[in-house]
């Protein structure tokens, strides 16, 4: 029975890890993250709705025991 040649395993594993790391970096580079409020564009027009100027609470009905 022949011996298993493991001389190329280190190169294969290291190349695989490097490739996975590179692919993840490229994927994260193209990810759009949410901007902080200070960086947001402030010239957007907001509709003039009265309910946007004050807080409103929505109360759910009480759950009934069954």
C-alpha positions in Angstrom: 0.0 0.0 0.0 1.6 3.3 -1.0 2.3 6.1 1.4 0.1 9.3 1.4 2.1 12.2 0.0 1.5 15.2 2.3 4.2 17.4 1.0 1.8 19.7 -0.8 -0.8 20.0 1.9 0.7 23.1 3.5 0.8 25.0 0.3 -2.7 23.9 -0.6 -4.1 24.9 2.8 -2.3 28.2 2.9 -3.4 29.1 -0.6 -7.0 28.2 0.2 -6.9 30.4 3.3 -5.4 33.3 1.4 -8.0 33.0 -1.3 -10.9 32.8 1.2 -9.5 35.9 3.0 -9.2 37.8 -0.2 -12.7 36.9 -1.3 -14.1 38.0 2.0 -12.2 41.3 1.8 -13.5 42.0 -1.6 -17.1 41.1 -0.6 -16.9 43.4 2.4 -15.4 46.2 0.3 -18.6 46.2 -1.8 -20.9 46.3 1.2 -23.0 49.4 1.7 -23.1 50.3 5.3 -25.6 52.7 6.8 -24.4 56.2 7.2 -24.3 58.0 10.5 -26.8 60.8 10.8 -24.1 63.4 10.5 -23.0 62.1 7.1 -26.5 61.8 5.6 -27.5 64.1 2.8 -29.6 66.8 4.4 -31.1 68.3 1.2 -33.7 65.6 0.9 -37.3 66.9 0.9 -39.5 65.5 3.6 -43.3 65.5 3.0 -45.2 67.9 5.2 -47.2 65.4 7.3 -48.4 66.5 10.8 -47.7 63.1 12.3 -44.0 63.4 11.5 -43.6 66.3 13.8 -44.8 64.7 17.0 -44.6 61.3 18.7 -47.5 59.0 18.5 -48.2 55.9 20.4 -50.0 52.9 19.1 -51.6 50.8 21.8 -52.3 47.2 21.0 -55.4 45.6 22.6 -54.9 43.5 25.6 -54.5 39.9 24.9 -57.4 37.8 26.2 -56.7 34.6 28.1 -58.0 31.6 26.3 
